[in-house]
Amino acid sequence: MNFENILSAYKTKTCIMSVEKFPDGSYGNIRIADGNKAHCDDMLSTMHKAFIPDSPYAEYFPENKNFEDFCYRCAVLGQPLHTYVELPQFKLWLNMFLLPLTSDKEDTGYCIYSYEVTPEADSEQRASLDADTSAAVLQTCIKLRGSDNKQQTFNDVIDDIRQICDSDHCCILLINDKKRRCSSLCEAIKPNCGLLPMDTYLNEDFYDICKTWASTIGDSTCLIIKDEGDMEWLKSVNPGWHKSLTEAGAHSIVIFPLKYNNETLGFMWSINFNVENTVKIKETLELSTFFIAAEIANYQLLSKLEILSSMDMLTEAKNRNSMNALVDDIINGEMEISYPYAVLFADLNGLKQVNDESGHSAGDNVLKKAAAILKETFPDSDVYRAGGDEFMVIAMGMDEAEVKKREARIREEAARVDGLHFAIGTHVVQIGEDIRQAMRSADKGMYTDKREYYATHPDRRYR
């Protein structure tokens, strides 16, 4: 074929891709058969080497299975294609067009590959989708921004995506590198497909598998495993992940990292999807993940702010505002009560002495250890820092005997820590009692305990 005549008509960077095809429908080598002047100049300036016709594509372009699939679909299956994708490794954006060419060789397919590279994303190009894809992405955006119940919104969105992909299972998995933990934000499973919920697999080992995904996806925006050949490739590069997928019943998967401000928040995937719609699925999910990642980041930020607004940062106990809100809910009947329940006040004796003699850093450590002891003793209840060196616990479903047992445990654990001694007061609330009266009673008991302590430790009375 006379490639020069074809290429001379193109002003943009353009080359001819050749795809080796086999009788069973699979493909082999993918090469750059020839290129126009703009392409050759680009290779010289970016790759710093002259372009040699009929070279393996990976010598000049990043090796990428999604790009290979596009070349195959265009050159062998005759599908004209366009996509606009990010090149994360170069921090560039690629606008690419592929048009099929008639081939004069039985074992080789050809296509025209014309491309433009820019350092910044073009919003018009990102929005240049067909009507069905645009409607699907728009519906996702509307749902993400149109509801106060974020968890239900994510559930609805992931179910929509499962239906778009016509897949057995879709999931958004969040990762926490600090805690080395994965968690399922939402998922949708096709009825009677045989696949199990993600919680089935989220043990300690799954995080290690999850951390291999980024390197396997590599420089692509996503990874698409669509057939047995792709699964064999995955087995060769990531046998652990391949094993977990096959054991779960997956024979195809499209997976996207969810990135926001260069941070990977997690991954979204669709398992056992309709491979005949691979291109449209990739296009839809590629843009959807952009909005989903932004919404997850916002969701996590709001969650962190909510936690910060309700937590004492030094001791990581709940703060006074949270305590007051809980008491109000109990008074107003907005909280389900399990009677009897216990109110416990605990104050630190001699903390001023620790601060004066050893410094406020040492005093802060005593406060943190005190909170830790209370949380360990009441793992089934919230611990509140009521203010200064005073803590409160409200323990539902707890009788007098159990409260005394836990009070003894607090004193026993405190005795192991230098400078830590609790003054404790408790009141067990029965049906019909007012929590405000119970709090006054517990507070009174705590100060009685404090007076008894200072009576036997007069040297610490005003400290």
C-alpha positions as CSV (number, residue, x, y, z in Angstrom):
1,M,0.0,0.0,0.0
2,N,1.1,3.5,-0.7
3,F,1.0,5.1,2.8
4,E,2.8,8.3,1.7
5,N,-0.1,9.4,-0.4
6,I,-2.6,8.8,2.4
7,L,-0.5,10.5,5.1
8,S,0.3,13.6,3.0
9,A,-3.3,14.7,3.3
10,Y,-3.1,15.1,7.1
11,K,-1.7,18.2,8.8
12,T,-2.0,16.8,12.3
13,K,0.3,14.1,13.7
14,T,-0.8,11.0,11.9
15,C,0.5,7.5,11.3
16,I,-0.6,4.2,9.9
17,M,-1.0,1.4,12.5
18,S,-0.6,-2.2,11.4
19,V,-2.2,-5.1,13.4
20,E,-1.2,-8.7,12.9
21,K,-4.4,-10.8,12.9
22,F,-4.8,-14.5,13.5
23,P,-7.5,-16.9,12.2
24,D,-9.0,-17.3,15.7
25,G,-9.8,-13.6,15.8
26,S,-6.9,-12.6,18.2
27,Y,-4.1,-10.2,17.3
28,G,-0.3,-10.3,17.4
29,N,2.2,-7.6,16.7
30,I,1.1,-4.0,16.5
31,R,3.4,-1.7,14.5
32,I,3.7,1.9,13.3
33,A,3.8,1.2,9.6
34,D,4.6,4.8,8.5
35,G,4.0,8.4,9.7
36,N,3.7,11.8,8.2
37,K,6.1,14.7,8.8
38,A,4.3,16.0,11.9
39,H,4.4,12.5,13.5
40,C,8.1,12.0,12.6
41,D,9.0,15.5,14.0
42,D,7.0,14.7,17.2
43,M,8.9,11.4,17.7
44,L,12.2,13.2,17.3
45,S,11.3,16.0,19.8
46,T,9.6,13.8,22.4
47,M,11.3,10.5,22.1
48,H,14.7,12.0,21.0
49,K,15.1,9.5,18.2
50,A,14.3,9.3,14.5
51,F,11.2,7.4,13.5
52,I,11.8,4.2,11.6
53,P,8.8,2.8,9.7
54,D,7.3,-0.6,10.6
55,S,8.6,-0.4,14.2
56,P,6.8,-1.9,17.1
57,Y,4.5,0.8,18.5
58,A,5.9,0.4,22.0
59,E,9.2,1.9,20.9
60,Y,7.5,5.2,20.4
61,F,4.2,5.2,22.3
62,P,3.6,4.1,25.9
63,E,2.7,0.4,25.9
64,N,-1.0,0.2,26.7
65,K,-3.5,-2.6,26.4
66,N,-6.4,-0.2,25.9
67,F,-4.5,1.4,22.9
68,E,-3.9,-2.0,21.5
69,D,-7.6,-2.9,21.8
70,F,-8.5,0.3,20.0
71,C,-6.0,-0.5,17.2
72,Y,-7.4,-4.0,16.9
73,R,-11.0,-2.8,16.8
74,C,-10.3,-0.3,14.2
75,A,-7.8,-2.1,11.9
76,V,-9.3,-5.6,12.2
77,L,-13.0,-5.1,13.1
78,G,-13.4,-1.9,11.0
79,Q,-14.7,0.3,13.8
80,P,-13.9,4.1,13.5
81,L,-13.0,5.3,17.0
82,H,-12.3,8.5,18.9
83,T,-11.3,9.1,22.5
84,Y,-9.9,11.8,24.7
85,V,-7.8,10.5,27.5
86,E,-5.2,11.5,30.1
87,L,-1.6,10.3,29.9
88,P,-0.8,10.4,33.7
89,Q,2.8,9.4,33.3
90,F,3.4,12.5,31.1
91,K,0.8,14.8,32.6
92,L,-0.6,15.3,29.2
93,W,-4.0,14.8,27.4
94,L,-4.4,12.9,24.2
95,N,-7.1,13.4,21.6
96,M,-7.0,10.4,19.3
97,F,-8.9,9.4,16.1
98,L,-8.7,6.0,14.5
99,L,-10.1,5.3,11.0
100,P,-10.0,1.8,9.4
101,L,-8.2,1.3,6.1
102,T,-8.8,-1.4,3.5
103,S,-5.9,-3.9,3.7
104,D,-4.2,-5.7,0.8
105,K,-2.9,-8.4,3.2
106,E,-5.0,-11.2,4.6
107,D,-3.1,-11.4,7.9
108,T,-2.7,-7.7,8.5
109,G,-5.2,-4.9,9.3
110,Y,-4.5,-1.2,9.0
111,C,-5.9,2.0,10.4
112,I,-5.1,5.7,10.4
113,Y,-4.1,7.0,13.8
114,S,-4.3,10.8,14.1
115,Y,-3.6,12.5,17.4
116,E,-3.1,15.7,19.3
117,V,-1.4,16.1,22.6
118,T,-2.0,19.0,25.1
119,P,-0.7,19.8,28.6
120,E,-4.1,20.8,29.9
121,A,-7.5,19.1,29.6
122,D,-9.9,20.6,27.1
123,S,-13.4,20.7,28.7
124,E,-15.1,20.7,25.2
125,Q,-13.3,17.5,24.2
126,R,-14.2,15.8,27.5
127,A,-17.8,16.7,26.9
128,S,-17.8,15.5,23.3
129,L,-19.7,12.3,23.9
130,D,-22.6,10.7,22.0
131,A,-26.1,11.3,23.2
132,D,-26.5,8.0,25.2
133,T,-23.2,8.4,26.9
134,S,-23.8,12.1,27.7
135,A,-27.2,11.2,29.2
136,A,-25.7,8.5,31.4
137,V,-22.9,10.7,32.7
138,L,-25.3,13.6,33.2
139,Q,-27.7,11.4,35.2
140,T,-24.8,10.3,37.4
141,C,-23.9,14.0,38.1
142,I,-27.4,14.9,38.9
143,K,-27.7,12.1,41.4
144,L,-24.4,12.9,43.0
145,R,-25.3,16.5,43.6
146,G,-29.0,16.2,44.1
147,S,-29.4,14.3,47.4
148,D,-28.4,14.7,51.0
149,N,-28.3,11.0,51.6
150,K,-24.9,10.4,50.1
151,Q,-24.8,6.7,50.9
152,Q,-28.0,6.0,49.1
153,T,-26.9,8.2,46.2
154,F,-23.7,6.1,45.8
155,N,-25.8,2.9,46.0
156,D,-28.1,4.2,43.2
157,V,-25.2,5.4,41.0
158,I,-23.3,2.1,41.2
159,D,-26.5,0.2,40.3
160,D,-26.9,2.5,37.3
161,I,-23.4,1.8,36.2
162,R,-23.9,-1.9,36.6
163,Q,-26.9,-1.7,34.3
164,I,-25.0,0.4,31.7
165,C,-22.2,-2.2,31.7
166,D,-24.7,-5.0,31.7
167,S,-22.4,-6.7,34.3
168,D,-22.7,-9.1,37.2
169,H,-21.1,-6.9,39.7
170,C,-20.0,-3.2,40.2
171,C,-18.3,-1.8,43.2
172,I,-16.5,1.3,44.5
173,L,-13.7,0.3,46.9
174,L,-12.0,2.9,49.1
175,I,-8.5,2.4,50.3
176,N,-6.8,3.7,53.5
177,D,-3.1,3.4,53.2
178,K,-2.5,4.7,56.7
179,K,-4.6,1.9,58.2
180,R,-3.8,-0.6,55.4
181,R,-7.4,-1.3,54.9
182,C,-10.0,-1.4,52.1
183,S,-13.7,-0.8,52.5
184,S,-16.6,-1.1,50.1
185,L,-18.4,2.2,49.7
186,C,-21.1,0.8,47.5
187,E,-21.8,-2.2,45.2
188,A,-24.5,-3.6,43.0
189,I,-24.8,-7.3,42.2
190,K,-26.9,-8.9,39.5
191,P,-29.5,-11.2,41.0
192,N,-28.6,-14.9,40.8
193,C,-25.3,-14.3,39.1
194,G,-23.4,-16.3,41.7
195,L,-21.0,-13.5,42.8
196,L,-20.6,-12.7,46.4
197,P,-20.6,-9.3,48.2
198,M,-17.2,-7.6,48.6
199,D,-17.3,-7.9,52.4
200,T,-16.7,-11.6,51.8
201,Y,-13.2,-10.9,50.6
202,L,-12.1,-7.9,52.7
203,N,-9.7,-9.6,55.0
204,E,-6.2,-8.5,55.9
205,D,-4.7,-10.0,52.7
206,F,-7.0,-8.1,50.3
207,Y,-5.2,-4.8,50.9
208,D,-2.0,-6.3,49.6
209,I,-3.8,-7.4,46.4
210,C,-5.4,-4.0,46.0
211,K,-2.0,-2.3,46.2
212,T,-0.8,-4.2,43.1
213,W,-3.6,-2.8,40.9
214,A,-2.0,0.6,40.2
215,S,1.2,-1.0,38.8
216,T,-0.9,-3.4,36.7
217,I,-3.0,-0.6,35.3
218,G,0.2,1.2,34.7
219,D,0.1,4.4,32.7
220,S,-3.4,3.8,31.5
221,T,-6.5,5.5,32.9
222,C,-8.1,2.1,33.3
223,L,-7.5,-1.6,32.7
224,I,-9.9,-3.7,30.6
225,I,-9.8,-7.5,30.7
226,K,-12.4,-8.7,28.3
227,D,-11.5,-12.3,27.2
228,E,-9.5,-15.4,28.0
229,G,-6.4,-14.0,26.2
230,D,-6.5,-10.9,28.4
231,M,-7.0,-13.0,31.5
232,E,-3.9,-15.0,30.5
233,W,-2.0,-11.8,30.2
234,L,-3.1,-10.7,33.7
235,K,-2.0,-14.1,35.0
236,S,1.5,-13.5,33.6
237,V,1.8,-10.0,35.2
238,N,-0.2,-10.3,38.4
239,P,-0.9,-13.9,39.3
240,G,-2.2,-13.0,42.8
241,W,-4.9,-10.7,41.4
242,H,-5.7,-13.2,38.6
243,K,-6.2,-15.9,41.2
244,S,-8.6,-13.8,43.3
245,L,-10.6,-12.8,40.3
246,T,-11.0,-16.3,38.9
247,E,-11.8,-17.8,42.3
248,A,-14.5,-15.1,42.7
249,G,-16.1,-16.1,39.3
250,A,-14.8,-13.2,37.2
251,H,-13.9,-13.7,33.6
252,S,-13.9,-10.0,32.5
253,I,-13.3,-6.8,34.3
254,V,-13.0,-3.1,33.6
255,I,-11.4,-1.2,36.5
256,F,-10.7,2.6,37.0
257,P,-8.6,4.2,39.7
258,L,-10.6,7.0,41.4
259,K,-8.1,9.9,41.6
260,Y,-8.6,13.4,43.1
261,N,-5.7,15.9,43.3
262,N,-3.2,13.2,42.4
263,E,-4.4,11.0,45.3
264,T,-5.9,7.6,44.6
265,L,-9.0,7.4,46.8
266,G,-9.9,3.9,45.6
267,F,-11.1,2.0,42.6
268,M,-14.4,1.4,40.7
269,W,-14.9,-1.7,38.6
270,S,-17.4,-3.7,36.7
271,I,-17.1,-7.5,36.5
272,N,-18.4,-9.8,33.8
273,F,-19.5,-6.9,31.6
274,N,-20.9,-6.9,28.1
275,V,-17.7,-7.0,26.1
276,E,-19.5,-6.0,22.9
277,N,-20.0,-2.6,24.4
278,T,-16.4,-2.2,25.6
279,V,-15.7,1.1,23.9
280,K,-18.9,2.8,25.1
281,I,-18.4,1.4,28.6
282,K,-14.9,2.7,28.8
283,E,-16.0,6.1,27.5
284,T,-18.9,6.4,30.0
285,L,-16.9,5.2,33.0
286,E,-13.9,7.3,32.1
287,L,-15.8,10.6,32.5
288,S,-18.1,9.3,35.3
289,T,-15.1,8.4,37.5
290,F,-14.0,12.1,37.2
291,F,-17.2,13.2,38.9
292,I,-17.5,10.3,41.3
293,A,-13.9,10.8,42.6
294,A,-14.6,14.5,43.2
295,E,-17.8,13.6,45.1
296,I,-16.0,10.9,47.2
297,A,-13.3,13.5,48.1
298,N,-16.1,15.9,49.1
299,Y,-17.9,13.2,51.0
300,Q,-14.7,12.2,52.9
301,L,-13.9,15.8,53.7
302,L,-17.4,16.4,55.2
303,S,-17.1,13.2,57.2
304,K,-13.7,14.3,58.5
305,L,-15.1,17.7,59.4
306,E,-18.0,16.1,61.2
307,I,-15.7,13.9,63.2
308,L,-13.4,16.8,64.0
309,S,-16.4,18.9,65.1
310,S,-17.4,16.1,67.5
311,M,-14.0,15.0,68.8
312,D,-11.5,16.2,71.3
313,M,-8.3,16.2,69.3
314,L,-6.0,15.6,72.3
315,T,-7.6,12.5,73.7
316,E,-9.7,11.4,70.7
317,A,-12.7,11.1,73.0
318,K,-16.0,12.7,72.0
319,N,-16.1,16.4,73.0
320,R,-18.5,18.4,75.1
321,N,-20.7,19.4,72.2
322,S,-21.2,15.8,71.3
323,M,-22.0,15.0,75.0
324,N,-24.6,17.8,75.1
325,A,-26.2,16.7,71.9
326,L,-26.5,13.1,73.2
327,V,-28.1,14.4,76.5
328,D,-30.5,16.5,74.5
329,D,-31.5,13.5,72.3
330,I,-32.2,11.5,75.5
331,I,-34.2,14.3,77.1
332,N,-36.2,14.8,73.9
333,G,-36.9,11.2,73.4
334,E,-35.0,11.1,70.1
335,M,-32.6,8.3,71.2
336,E,-33.6,4.7,71.9
337,I,-32.8,3.9,75.5
338,S,-31.8,0.5,76.9
339,Y,-32.6,0.5,80.6
340,P,-31.0,0.4,83.0
341,Y,-28.1,2.6,81.8
342,A,-25.2,4.1,83.7
343,V,-23.9,7.6,83.9
344,L,-20.2,7.8,85.0
345,F,-18.1,10.9,85.7
346,A,-14.4,10.5,86.0
347,D,-12.0,13.4,87.0
348,L,-8.2,13.3,87.3
349,N,-6.7,13.9,90.7
350,G,-3.4,15.7,90.9
351,L,-3.1,16.7,87.2
352,K,-1.9,20.2,88.1
353,Q,1.0,18.7,90.1
354,V,2.0,16.7,86.9
355,N,1.8,19.9,84.8
356,D,3.8,21.9,87.4
357,E,6.5,19.4,88.0
358,S,6.8,17.7,84.6
359,G,5.4,20.1,82.2
360,H,2.1,20.3,80.2
361,S,3.3,17.7,77.7
362,A,3.5,15.1,80.5
363,G,0.0,16.3,81.7
364,D,-1.3,15.8,78.2
365,N,0.0,12.3,78.1
366,V,-1.8,11.5,81.4
367,L,-5.0,12.8,79.8
368,K,-4.5,10.6,76.8
369,K,-3.8,7.6,78.9
370,A,-6.9,8.3,81.0
371,A,-9.1,8.5,77.9
372,A,-7.5,5.3,76.6
373,I,-8.3,3.4,79.8
374,L,-11.9,4.6,79.8
375,K,-12.4,3.6,76.1
376,E,-10.8,0.2,76.8
377,T,-13.1,-0.3,79.8
378,F,-16.2,0.8,77.9
379,P,-15.6,-0.4,74.3
380,D,-19.4,-0.6,73.9
381,S,-20.0,3.1,74.8
382,D,-18.8,6.5,73.8
383,V,-16.4,8.4,76.1
384,Y,-16.7,12.2,76.3
385,R,-14.2,14.7,77.5
386,A,-16.6,17.0,79.4
387,G,-13.9,19.6,79.9
388,G,-10.5,20.1,81.4
389,D,-9.6,16.8,83.1
390,E,-13.2,15.5,83.4
391,F,-14.7,12.7,81.4
392,M,-18.2,11.2,81.2
393,V,-19.5,7.9,79.9
394,I,-23.1,6.9,79.3
395,A,-23.3,3.2,79.1
396,M,-26.6,1.7,77.9
397,G,-28.0,-1.5,79.2
398,M,-25.8,-1.6,82.3
399,D,-26.8,-2.4,85.8
400,E,-25.2,-1.6,89.2
401,A,-23.1,-4.7,89.4
402,E,-21.6,-4.3,86.0
403,V,-20.9,-0.6,86.6
404,K,-19.0,-1.4,89.8
405,K,-17.0,-4.1,88.1
406,R,-15.9,-1.7,85.4
407,E,-15.2,1.1,87.9
408,A,-12.8,-1.4,89.7
409,R,-11.2,-2.1,86.3
410,I,-10.6,1.6,85.7
411,R,-8.9,2.0,89.1
412,E,-6.8,-1.1,88.5
413,E,-5.5,0.1,85.1
414,A,-4.9,3.7,86.4
415,A,-2.7,2.3,89.2
416,R,-0.3,1.1,86.5
417,V,0.3,4.6,85.2
418,D,2.4,7.1,87.1
419,G,0.6,10.3,88.0
420,L,-2.9,9.0,87.1
421,H,-5.6,8.7,89.6
422,F,-9.3,8.9,89.0
423,A,-12.1,10.4,91.1
424,I,-15.2,8.5,90.0
425,G,-18.9,8.9,90.5
426,T,-21.7,6.8,89.0
427,H,-25.5,6.6,88.8
428,V,-27.5,3.8,87.3
429,V,-30.7,5.2,85.6
430,Q,-33.9,3.3,85.8
431,I,-37.1,3.8,83.8
432,G,-38.8,7.1,84.7
433,E,-35.6,8.8,86.0
434,D,-34.3,12.0,84.4
435,I,-30.8,11.9,83.0
436,R,-30.1,15.4,84.3
437,Q,-30.7,14.3,87.8
438,A,-28.6,11.2,87.2
439,M,-25.7,13.4,85.9
440,R,-26.0,15.6,89.1
441,S,-25.9,12.5,91.2
442,A,-22.9,11.0,89.4
443,D,-21.1,14.4,89.6
444,K,-21.8,14.6,93.3
445,G,-20.4,11.1,93.8
446,M,-17.3,12.0,91.9
447,Y,-16.5,15.0,94.1
448,T,-17.1,12.9,97.2
449,D,-14.6,10.5,95.9
450,K,-12.2,13.4,95.1
451,R,-12.5,14.7,98.7
452,E,-11.7,11.3,100.1
453,Y,-8.6,11.1,97.9
454,Y,-7.3,14.5,99.0
455,A,-8.0,13.6,102.6
456,T,-5.5,10.8,102.3
457,H,-3.2,12.8,99.9
458,P,-3.1,16.3,101.4
459,D,0.1,17.2,99.5
460,R,-1.9,17.0,96.2
461,R,-5.0,18.9,97.4
462,Y,-4.4,22.1,95.5
463,R,-2.5,20.5,92.7
